[in-house]
Amino acid sequence: MPGPGGGGSAAMRVTREQAAANRERIVAVASRLFRERGFEGVGVDEIMRAAGLTHGGFYGHFRSKEELAAEALAHACAESAARLPAAGSGEAGLAAFAARYLSAEHRDVGGGCPIAALAVDAARMDGPARAVLAEAVRGMIERVSGLVEGETEAARRARAEGVVAELVGRVVLGRVVGEGMAGEGKATKGDLVV
């Protein structure tokens, strides 16, 4: 029976809205769980349970765990980039960016940097999840290349690649060592090796 607008019932619209909300919740939960335990460390049943849904509903939203992994990784990368505000310009901007990137909040495994959390896992994968993370790495290098000094674009890009590798490496090591990692949240130009 048509609803007030003549094009289907309000319940149908709510159902579509709820389905979209459920999908968003699954992606957000998967994003956190994948960063905490890796792609192989968590199963579809656990993701669905953590999202408050049944395992059987998974395939109504995604064709495979790999499809979810790519979408969850894109979500994590967007979330991470949004938490790293524009840092200004030049070396002062680089120091501000590095300090924010190295902060304990950004190091947090469940909500922190997906590159540091999942690069090794993604490198072992083929397909969309690996492509999403590779694009995030390229984006981070591009962002940092606008902050570093260098006489040529190639020199700035090479330095940016080194800075990104150093920052990601520091987050990875900080996750192992925990509190007290040198430079945590206080990076300056002089603190960066590259």
KOLVEXKE-400459 format. One record per residue: x, y, z of N, C-alpha, C, O in turn; chain; residue in three letters; residue number from 1. Coordinates in Angstrom, 3 decimals, decimal comma, padded with zeros to 6 digits. Example, Ala and Ser with C-alpha at 12.3 -4.5 7.8 and 13.67 -1.06 7.14 Angstrom:
nxx nyy nzz caxx cayy cazz cxx cyy czz oxx oyy ozz chain res n
013,190 -005,690 007,800 012,300 -004,500 007,800 013,200 -003,300 007,800 014,236 -003,319 008,465 A ALA 1
012,850 -002,250 007,080 013,670 -001,060 007,140 012,900 000,030 007,870 013,409 001,138 008,039 A SER 2
END
This chain:
nxx nyy nzz caxx cayy cazz cxx cyy czz oxx oyy ozz chain res n
000,850 -001,174 000,000 000,000 000,000 000,000 000,898 001,240 000,000 001,778 001,366 000,852 A MET 1
000,683 002,147 -000,940 001,523 003,330 -001,028 001,403 004,200 000,209 000,348 004,281 000,837 A PRO 2
002,517 004,853 000,545 002,527 005,766 001,681 002,004 007,126 001,275 001,501 007,288 000,163 A GLY 3
002,111 008,110 002,157 001,576 009,444 001,913 002,096 010,088 000,640 001,363 010,841 -000,001 A PRO 4
003,314 009,824 000,262 003,870 010,410 -000,960 003,539 009,605 -002,189 003,912 010,002 -003,293 A GLY 5
002,852 008,486 -002,045 002,449 007,652 -003,160 003,532 006,729 -003,667 003,252 005,925 -004,555 A GLY 6
004,750 006,791 -003,161 005,826 005,999 -003,729 006,356 004,944 -002,797 007,570 004,744 -002,775 A GLY 7
005,560 004,263 -002,040 006,044 003,243 -001,123 005,782 003,682 000,295 005,515 004,855 000,556 A GLY 8
005,857 002,767 001,182 005,507 003,065 002,571 006,669 003,705 003,320 007,833 003,566 002,943 A SER 9
006,318 004,407 004,388 007,342 005,011 005,243 008,200 003,931 005,876 009,397 004,120 006,091 A ALA 10
007,571 002,783 006,175 008,320 001,685 006,771 009,415 001,207 005,828 010,504 000,848 006,275 A ALA 11
009,135 001,199 004,520 010,140 000,779 003,548 011,323 001,752 003,569 012,476 001,323 003,523 A MET 12
011,045 003,062 003,638 012,128 004,047 003,693 012,948 003,862 004,966 014,176 003,934 004,929 A ARG 13
012,283 003,627 006,075 012,980 003,402 007,334 013,848 002,158 007,207 014,984 002,132 007,680 A VAL 14
013,306 001,131 006,569 014,064 -000,105 006,379 015,332 000,174 005,576 016,405 -000,322 005,918 A THR 15
015,214 000,955 004,523 016,404 001,306 003,728 017,374 002,151 004,550 018,588 001,955 004,495 A ARG 16
016,821 003,090 005,311 017,663 003,920 006,171 018,356 003,070 007,224 019,537 003,266 007,511 A GLU 17
017,617 002,125 007,800 018,200 001,262 008,819 019,272 000,368 008,202 020,314 000,127 008,811 A GLN 18
019,009 -000,125 006,986 020,010 -000,953 006,306 021,295 -000,154 006,071 022,398 -000,667 006,260 A ALA 19
021,139 001,102 005,660 022,317 001,951 005,452 023,040 002,206 006,775 024,269 002,184 006,827 A ALA 20
022,284 002,446 007,829 022,884 002,662 009,153 023,587 001,396 009,631 024,668 001,470 010,216 A ALA 21
022,990 000,252 009,389 023,616 -001,021 009,775 024,923 -001,219 009,027 025,920 -001,636 009,616 A ASN 22
024,924 -000,922 007,733 026,139 -001,073 006,937 027,238 -000,151 007,472 028,389 -000,565 007,612 A ARG 23
026,877 001,093 007,769 027,852 002,034 008,325 028,409 001,533 009,651 029,605 001,656 009,917 A GLU 24
027,537 000,968 010,482 027,979 000,445 011,774 028,922 -000,738 011,578 029,930 -000,845 012,277 A ARG 25
028,608 -001,623 010,642 029,478 -002,774 010,357 030,851 -002,281 009,913 031,872 -002,786 010,380 A ILE 26
030,881 -001,305 009,021 032,149 -000,762 008,510 032,959 -000,133 009,644 034,165 -000,358 009,740 A VAL 27
032,307 000,648 010,498 033,010 001,303 011,607 033,572 000,279 012,593 034,708 000,406 013,048 A ALA 28
032,777 -000,727 012,916 033,228 -001,776 013,845 034,378 -002,567 013,219 035,380 -002,840 013,878 A VAL 29
034,229 -002,929 011,953 035,294 -003,681 011,270 036,573 -002,856 011,201 037,671 -003,386 011,370 A ALA 30
036,427 -001,569 010,953 037,589 -000,683 010,891 038,379 -000,748 012,193 039,603 -000,881 012,182 A SER 31
037,674 -000,655 013,303 038,336 -000,714 014,615 038,944 -002,093 014,868 040,105 -002,199 015,262 A ARG 32
038,161 -003,144 014,642 038,644 -004,499 014,934 039,806 -004,905 014,025 040,751 -005,549 014,481 A LEU 33
039,745 -004,538 012,763 040,867 -004,855 011,866 042,130 -004,146 012,337 043,208 -004,740 012,309 A PHE 34
042,023 -002,885 012,771 043,209 -002,174 013,259 043,734 -002,783 014,547 044,941 -002,778 014,788 A ARG 35
042,843 -003,305 015,372 043,281 -003,923 016,633 043,953 -005,270 016,413 044,959 -005,572 017,055 A GLU 36
043,402 -006,091 015,502 043,877 -007,482 015,392 044,262 -007,936 014,001 044,619 -009,100 013,821 A ARG 37
044,204 -007,072 013,024 044,564 -007,448 011,668 043,397 -008,100 010,938 042,391 -008,473 011,542 A GLY 38
043,558 -008,227 009,633 042,482 -008,785 008,803 042,192 -010,244 009,145 041,035 -010,663 009,146 A PHE 39
043,219 -011,004 009,428 043,023 -012,427 009,719 042,686 -012,678 011,188 042,276 -013,780 011,552 A GLU 40
042,855 -011,676 012,017 042,648 -011,850 013,453 041,215 -011,705 013,917 040,922 -011,885 015,099 A GLY 41
040,324 -011,382 013,004 038,919 -011,212 013,367 038,054 -011,760 012,234 038,335 -011,547 011,055 A VAL 42
036,999 -012,466 012,620 036,112 -013,064 011,640 034,827 -012,277 011,462 034,498 -011,396 012,256 A GLY 43
034,119 -012,611 010,414 032,846 -011,966 010,101 031,857 -012,101 011,257 031,156 -011,147 011,593 A VAL 44
031,802 -013,284 011,863 030,851 -013,483 012,963 031,126 -012,522 014,119 030,191 -011,974 014,703 A ASP 45
032,390 -012,317 014,450 032,743 -011,413 015,543 032,439 -009,958 015,185 031,980 -009,190 016,031 A GLU 46
032,694 -009,584 013,943 032,390 -008,219 013,495 030,888 -007,971 013,606 030,460 -006,943 014,130 A ILE 47
030,102 -008,904 013,120 028,646 -008,728 013,143 028,126 -008,689 014,585 027,249 -007,888 014,909 A MET 48
028,656 -009,536 015,429 028,256 -009,554 016,842 028,598 -008,209 017,505 027,787 -007,654 018,245 A ARG 49
029,788 -007,701 017,235 030,211 -006,418 017,806 029,360 -005,259 017,276 029,202 -004,240 017,947 A ALA 50
028,821 -005,425 016,077 027,944 -004,406 015,498 026,506 -004,560 015,976 025,643 -003,748 015,642 A ALA 51
026,252 -005,610 016,763 024,912 -005,844 017,282 023,984 -006,491 016,274 022,763 -006,366 016,374 A GLY 52
024,562 -007,184 015,298 023,781 -007,818 014,235 024,097 -009,302 014,170 025,054 -009,770 014,788 A LEU 53
023,297 -010,031 013,427 023,540 -011,469 013,287 024,476 -011,740 012,121 024,542 -010,969 011,164 A THR 54
025,196 -012,845 012,218 026,135 -013,248 011,174 025,432 -013,407 009,831 025,995 -013,073 008,789 A HIS 55
024,215 -013,912 009,857 023,475 -014,153 008,625 023,209 -012,903 007,809 023,021 -012,993 006,596 A GLY 56
023,188 -011,750 008,436 022,923 -010,514 007,717 024,108 -009,958 006,957 023,956 -009,024 006,169 A GLY 57
025,289 -010,517 007,179 026,503 -009,990 006,565 026,397 -009,931 005,047 026,700 -008,901 004,444 A PHE 58
025,972 -011,022 004,427 025,989 -011,100 002,971 024,880 -010,284 002,315 024,834 -010,180 001,089 A TYR 59
023,994 -009,709 003,110 023,053 -008,727 002,582 023,716 -007,375 002,379 023,183 -006,513 001,680 A GLY 60
024,890 -007,189 002,995 025,618 -005,924 002,900 026,889 -006,028 002,063 027,253 -005,077 001,371 A HIS 61
027,564 -007,166 002,120 028,869 -007,331 001,459 028,940 -008,677 000,755 028,351 -009,659 001,206 A PHE 62
029,670 -008,710 -000,356 029,860 -009,976 -001,082 030,867 -010,877 -000,380 030,792 -012,102 -000,476 A ARG 63
031,823 -010,252 000,338 032,886 -011,032 000,963 033,536 -010,234 002,080 033,318 -009,029 002,210 A SER 64
034,329 -010,913 002,876 035,105 -010,237 003,917 036,110 -009,282 003,271 036,407 -008,228 003,832 A LYS 65
036,633 -009,639 002,103 037,589 -008,784 001,409 036,947 -007,464 001,003 037,583 -006,413 001,079 A GLU 66
035,684 -007,513 000,570 034,983 -006,275 000,227 034,820 -005,405 001,472 035,037 -004,195 001,421 A GLU 67
034,441 -006,018 002,576 034,328 -005,281 003,835 035,680 -004,714 004,239 035,757 -003,568 004,682 A LEU 68
036,743 -005,489 004,096 038,082 -005,030 004,476 038,453 -003,760 003,716 038,989 -002,820 004,303 A ALA 69
038,173 -003,727 002,423 038,500 -002,541 001,626 037,688 -001,337 002,088 038,223 -000,236 002,217 A ALA 70
036,408 -001,545 002,335 035,559 -000,432 002,773 035,935 000,030 004,181 035,953 001,229 004,459 A GLU 71
036,231 -000,910 005,057 036,628 -000,564 006,423 037,965 000,172 006,419 038,168 001,096 007,207 A ALA 72
038,862 -000,227 005,550 040,158 000,436 005,448 040,000 001,853 004,900 040,662 002,775 005,377 A LEU 73
039,140 002,036 003,912 038,878 003,383 003,392 038,292 004,265 004,496 038,651 005,436 004,618 A ALA 74
037,395 003,700 005,292 036,801 004,413 006,422 037,895 004,810 007,421 037,939 005,955 007,871 A HIS 75
038,767 003,873 007,763 039,843 004,131 008,724 040,800 005,201 008,206 041,235 006,066 008,967 A ALA 76
041,128 005,148 006,925 042,045 006,131 006,347 041,427 007,523 006,351 042,108 008,500 006,664 A CYS 77
040,153 007,625 006,008 039,471 008,923 006,024 039,399 009,476 007,443 039,612 010,668 007,665 A ALA 78
039,099 008,606 008,395 039,029 008,997 009,805 040,387 009,505 010,295 040,472 010,529 010,973 A GLU 79
041,436 008,781 009,943 042,787 009,140 010,360 043,214 010,472 009,739 043,768 011,329 010,428 A SER 80
042,960 010,646 008,461 043,336 011,888 007,780 042,590 013,084 008,377 043,156 014,170 008,498 A ALA 81
041,330 012,886 008,746 040,539 013,966 009,332 041,078 014,386 010,700 040,951 015,546 011,091 A ALA 82
041,681 013,439 011,428 042,242 013,757 012,745 043,591 014,456 012,647 044,091 014,980 013,642 A ARG 83
044,182 014,469 011,462 045,469 015,132 011,267 045,205 016,446 010,536 045,221 016,487 009,306 A LEU 84
044,967 017,504 011,279 044,563 018,775 010,665 045,667 019,358 009,794 046,829 018,959 009,867 A PRO 85
045,263 020,312 008,972 046,246 021,036 008,176 047,298 021,578 009,136 046,972 022,166 010,167 A ALA 86
048,529 021,378 008,792 049,611 021,658 009,726 050,332 022,958 009,445 051,385 023,202 010,034 A ALA 87
049,818 023,790 008,583 050,559 024,984 008,220 051,449 024,676 007,041 051,126 023,822 006,215 A GLY 88
052,558 025,362 006,960 053,443 025,128 005,825 054,887 025,062 006,294 055,222 025,440 007,417 A SER 89
055,711 024,580 005,415 057,138 024,505 005,686 057,495 023,576 006,829 056,705 022,728 007,244 A GLY 90
058,694 023,760 007,318 059,210 022,884 008,365 058,422 022,996 009,671 058,302 022,015 010,406 A GLU 91
057,886 024,178 009,965 057,048 024,316 011,163 055,772 023,484 010,997 055,298 022,862 011,947 A ALA 92
055,235 023,484 009,797 054,064 022,657 009,506 054,394 021,184 009,618 053,586 020,398 010,114 A GLY 93
055,581 020,805 009,159 056,020 019,418 009,270 056,133 019,008 010,734 055,704 017,916 011,106 A LEU 94
056,701 019,866 011,559 056,831 019,544 012,985 055,456 019,389 013,630 055,258 018,492 014,448 A ALA 95
054,506 020,251 013,271 053,150 020,155 013,823 052,467 018,866 013,360 051,817 018,177 014,146 A ALA 96
052,623 018,555 012,081 052,047 017,327 011,533 052,651 016,108 012,235 051,929 015,199 012,644 A PHE 97
053,971 016,095 012,370 054,655 014,971 013,005 054,229 014,822 014,461 054,001 013,706 014,929 A ALA 98
054,120 015,932 015,176 053,708 015,863 016,580 052,318 015,268 016,704 052,076 014,446 017,587 A ALA 99
051,407 015,663 015,843 050,047 015,128 015,893 050,044 013,660 015,495 049,358 012,848 016,116 A ARG 100
050,798 013,319 014,475 050,845 011,928 014,013 051,417 011,015 015,095 050,967 009,880 015,255 A TYR 101
052,406 011,509 015,834 053,066 010,695 016,859 052,349 010,714 018,211 052,816 010,089 019,163 A LEU 102
051,244 011,411 018,305 050,532 011,508 019,573 050,010 010,138 020,019 049,785 009,247 019,199 A SER 103
049,826 009,993 021,307 049,299 008,739 021,858 047,933 008,414 021,263 047,633 007,247 021,014 A ALA 104
047,108 009,424 021,034 045,785 009,195 020,450 045,882 008,581 019,060 045,135 007,662 018,724 A GLU 105
046,799 009,088 018,264 046,941 008,568 016,902 047,628 007,204 016,899 047,465 006,410 015,972 A HIS 106
048,386 006,956 017,937 049,050 005,657 018,053 048,078 004,571 018,470 048,303 003,395 018,181 A ARG 107
046,992 004,948 019,150 045,998 003,988 019,622 045,636 003,010 018,510 045,269 003,417 017,408 A ASP 108
045,739 001,733 018,805 045,580 000,713 017,782 044,169 000,686 017,196 044,025 000,665 015,974 A VAL 109
043,136 000,685 018,019 041,776 000,560 017,512 041,292 001,762 016,740 040,470 001,623 015,833 A GLY 110
041,779 002,929 017,076 041,331 004,131 016,400 042,453 004,903 015,758 042,244 006,006 015,255 A GLY 111
043,630 004,342 015,768 044,798 005,057 015,273 045,083 004,837 013,802 044,198 004,473 013,028 A GLY 112
046,296 005,056 013,442 046,730 005,048 012,051 046,566 003,670 011,398 047,182 002,702 011,843 A CYS 113
045,748 003,574 010,357 045,571 002,289 009,686 046,810 001,863 008,903 047,025 000,670 008,688 A PRO 114
047,622 002,819 008,480 048,840 002,444 007,752 049,765 001,681 008,690 050,277 000,620 008,335 A ILE 115
049,979 002,220 009,885 050,846 001,552 010,853 050,249 000,232 011,318 050,976 -000,734 011,550 A ALA 116
048,924 000,188 011,454 048,274 -001,020 011,962 048,196 -002,134 010,923 048,291 -003,310 011,276 A ALA 117
048,026 -001,784 009,649 047,648 -002,811 008,673 048,536 -002,910 007,437 048,227 -003,681 006,527 A LEU 118
049,612 -002,166 007,379 050,460 -002,208 006,181 050,993 -003,609 005,897 050,996 -004,051 004,748 A ALA 119
051,437 -004,298 006,925 051,992 -005,636 006,721 050,900 -006,593 006,237 051,124 -007,374 005,313 A VAL 120
049,721 -006,533 006,861 048,604 -007,371 006,413 048,231 -007,064 004,971 048,082 -007,977 004,159 A ASP 121
048,079 -005,783 004,649 047,654 -005,383 003,306 048,683 -005,779 002,253 048,318 -006,114 001,126 A ALA 122
049,954 -005,743 002,606 050,998 -006,129 001,652 050,874 -007,587 001,242 051,340 -007,971 000,169 A ALA 123
050,253 -008,401 002,081 050,070 -009,824 001,778 048,790 -010,089 000,982 048,519 -011,224 000,589 A ARG 124
048,019 -009,050 000,753 046,735 -009,201 000,073 046,832 -008,716 -001,363 047,705 -007,923 -001,715 A MET 125
045,921 -009,208 -002,174 045,724 -008,653 -003,507 044,376 -007,962 -003,493 043,541 -008,248 -002,635 A ASP 126
044,161 -007,085 -004,405 042,842 -006,520 -004,543 042,621 -005,199 -003,855 043,562 -004,459 -003,571 A GLY 127
041,340 -004,910 -003,587 040,943 -003,570 -003,170 041,528 -003,092 -001,842 041,883 -001,918 -001,737 A PRO 128
041,645 -003,936 -000,837 042,172 -003,478 000,456 043,602 -002,979 000,301 043,961 -001,936 000,847 A ALA 129
044,399 -003,703 -000,423 045,784 -003,280 -000,661 045,809 -001,974 -001,444 046,605 -001,086 -001,138 A ARG 130
044,958 -001,847 -002,438 044,900 -000,626 -003,244 044,484 000,575 -002,400 045,024 001,668 -002,572 A ALA 131
043,531 000,384 -001,493 043,081 001,469 -000,623 044,232 001,946 000,253 044,455 003,149 000,385 A VAL 132
044,959 001,015 000,849 046,063 001,408 001,728 047,204 002,029 000,935 047,823 002,990 001,393 A LEU 133
047,490 001,495 -000,245 048,538 002,085 -001,085 048,192 003,528 -001,433 049,069 004,392 -001,437 A ALA 134
046,931 003,793 -001,723 046,494 005,168 -002,018 046,645 006,055 -000,792 047,023 007,219 -000,921 A GLU 135
046,359 005,529 000,392 046,527 006,305 001,624 047,996 006,653 001,849 048,316 007,770 002,258 A ALA 136
048,883 005,706 001,586 050,320 005,973 001,733 050,744 007,059 000,745 051,450 007,998 001,112 A VAL 137
050,310 006,926 -000,514 050,650 007,951 -001,510 050,110 009,324 -001,094 050,784 010,339 -001,269 A ARG 138
048,893 009,350 -000,543 048,306 010,605 -000,089 049,091 011,230 001,047 049,274 012,446 001,086 A GLY 139
049,556 010,400 001,975 050,343 010,909 003,099 051,678 011,450 002,599 052,133 012,494 003,065 A MET 140
052,303 010,760 001,667 053,570 011,232 001,093 053,352 012,560 000,379 054,164 013,477 000,501 A ILE 141
052,270 012,658 -000,358 051,961 013,909 -001,075 051,760 015,051 -000,083 052,259 016,157 -000,290 A GLU 142
051,034 014,779 000,983 050,780 015,800 002,009 052,090 016,265 002,640 052,307 017,466 002,800 A ARG 143
052,957 015,329 002,997 054,232 015,664 003,630 055,176 016,342 002,640 055,963 017,198 003,044 A VAL 144
055,120 015,985 001,354 056,022 016,613 000,376 055,746 018,112 000,252 056,621 018,877 -000,153 A SER 145
054,522 018,527 000,604 054,215 019,952 000,613 054,761 020,670 001,837 054,691 021,897 001,913 A GLY 146
055,299 019,935 002,788 055,811 020,521 004,031 057,334 020,508 004,130 057,909 021,277 004,900 A LEU 147
057,984 019,651 003,364 059,436 019,503 003,499 060,175 020,425 002,539 059,630 020,874 001,530 A VAL 148
061,426 020,693 002,880 062,278 021,504 002,027 062,966 020,614 001,007 063,177 019,423 001,238 A GLU 149
063,306 021,203 -000,108 064,035 020,505 -001,155 064,073 021,379 -002,391 063,136 022,125 -002,673 A GLY 150
065,170 021,275 -003,125 065,334 022,150 -004,290 064,441 021,754 -005,448 064,046 022,604 -006,247 A GLU 151
064,119 020,477 -005,549 063,282 020,009 -006,657 062,106 019,216 -006,111 062,094 018,798 -004,953 A THR 152
061,129 019,025 -006,965 059,981 018,213 -006,565 060,434 016,785 -006,232 059,932 016,179 -005,285 A GLU 153
061,373 016,255 -007,004 061,876 014,903 -006,745 062,582 014,834 -005,388 062,445 013,848 -004,664 A ALA 154
063,329 015,870 -005,048 064,030 015,894 -003,755 063,026 015,986 -002,607 063,188 015,327 -001,579 A ALA 155
061,983 016,809 -002,785 060,952 016,920 -001,745 060,200 015,603 -001,597 059,886 015,192 -000,480 A ARG 156
059,915 014,948 -002,692 059,203 013,670 -002,625 060,075 012,609 -001,939 059,582 011,846 -001,109 A ARG 157
061,338 012,563 -002,277 062,231 011,585 -001,644 062,307 011,834 -000,137 062,260 010,890 000,652 A ALA 158
062,421 013,083 000,254 062,458 013,381 001,694 061,130 013,024 002,337 061,106 012,476 003,439 A ARG 159
060,022 013,325 001,668 058,691 013,005 002,202 058,530 011,502 002,395 057,967 011,065 003,399 A ALA 160
059,014 010,716 001,456 058,945 009,255 001,610 059,702 008,811 002,851 059,230 007,948 003,591 A GLU 161
060,874 009,393 003,085 061,650 009,063 004,274 060,959 009,490 005,556 060,958 008,750 006,540 A GLY 162
060,369 010,683 005,550 059,661 011,178 006,731 058,461 010,292 007,038 058,238 009,927 008,192 A VAL 163
057,690 009,946 006,017 056,521 009,083 006,224 056,963 007,729 006,769 056,357 007,210 007,707 A VAL 164
058,008 007,158 006,191 058,507 005,865 006,684 058,927 005,982 008,144 058,652 005,089 008,946 A ALA 165
059,594 007,081 008,489 060,025 007,280 009,874 058,830 007,440 010,813 058,802 006,835 011,885 A GLU 166
057,853 008,242 010,422 056,691 008,462 011,279 055,900 007,174 011,485 055,529 006,842 012,611 A LEU 167
055,646 006,457 010,409 054,904 005,201 010,530 055,699 004,209 011,378 055,132 003,519 012,226 A VAL 168
056,999 004,140 011,152 057,844 003,259 011,956 057,815 003,614 013,431 057,776 002,728 014,285 A GLY 169
057,834 004,907 013,736 057,763 005,331 015,143 056,436 004,924 015,784 056,406 004,520 016,947 A ARG 170
055,330 005,030 015,025 054,032 004,617 015,571 054,025 003,114 015,819 053,556 002,655 016,861 A VAL 171
054,541 002,352 014,869 054,592 000,894 015,035 055,412 000,549 016,279 054,970 -000,246 017,108 A VAL 172
056,591 001,135 016,413 057,433 000,850 017,578 056,793 001,364 018,863 056,903 000,723 019,908 A LEU 173
056,131 002,504 018,797 055,433 003,035 019,961 054,330 002,104 020,437 054,049 002,028 021,633 A GLY 174
053,704 001,396 019,501 052,666 000,434 019,878 053,275 -000,763 020,603 052,637 -001,369 021,464 A ARG 175
054,483 -001,089 020,255 055,159 -002,200 020,926 055,679 -001,757 022,292 055,477 -002,443 023,294 A VAL 176
056,347 -000,608 022,323 056,994 -000,131 023,534 055,990 000,510 024,492 056,104 000,361 025,709 A VAL 177
055,012 001,221 023,941 054,016 001,898 024,768 054,480 003,266 025,182 055,255 003,909 024,475 A GLY 178
054,007 003,720 026,333 054,326 005,054 026,841 055,831 005,242 026,939 056,587 004,301 027,182 A GLU 179
056,237 006,485 026,741 057,646 006,808 026,914 058,476 006,695 025,659 059,692 006,881 025,712 A GLY 180
057,857 006,395 024,525 058,617 006,331 023,274 059,157 007,729 022,984 058,415 008,707 023,072 A MET 181
060,412 007,831 022,646 061,039 009,129 022,397 060,279 009,905 021,334 059,914 009,359 020,293 A ALA 182
060,047 011,182 021,606 059,413 012,052 020,630 057,897 011,979 020,601 057,273 012,632 019,764 A GLY 183
057,289 011,211 021,481 055,836 011,039 021,451 055,129 012,382 021,558 055,181 013,050 022,591 A GLU 184
054,462 012,767 020,461 053,676 013,975 020,444 054,468 015,272 020,531 053,870 016,339 020,666 A GLY 185
055,791 015,212 020,457 056,602 016,400 020,642 057,637 016,551 019,534 058,695 017,139 019,760 A LYS 186
057,361 016,047 018,371 058,352 016,076 017,307 058,646 017,496 016,852 057,749 018,334 016,758 A ALA 187
059,894 017,744 016,578 060,326 018,995 015,965 061,145 018,625 014,750 061,461 017,454 014,540 A THR 188
061,488 019,611 013,955 062,301 019,355 012,769 063,568 018,576 013,149 063,959 017,641 012,450 A LYS 189
064,197 018,962 014,248 065,419 018,318 014,681 065,231 016,896 015,165 066,184 016,117 015,191 A GLY 190
063,981 016,539 015,559 063,717 015,182 016,038 063,663 014,164 014,910 063,909 012,978 015,126 A ASP 191
063,339 014,628 013,702 063,218 013,707 012,586 064,594 013,400 012,030 065,393 014,306 011,791 A LEU 192
064,865 012,138 011,828 066,153 011,722 011,309 066,292 012,115 009,843 067,354 012,554 009,399 A VAL 193
065,224 011,954 009,116 065,242 012,224 007,675 065,183 013,708 007,401 065,188 014,122 006,242 A VAL 194
END
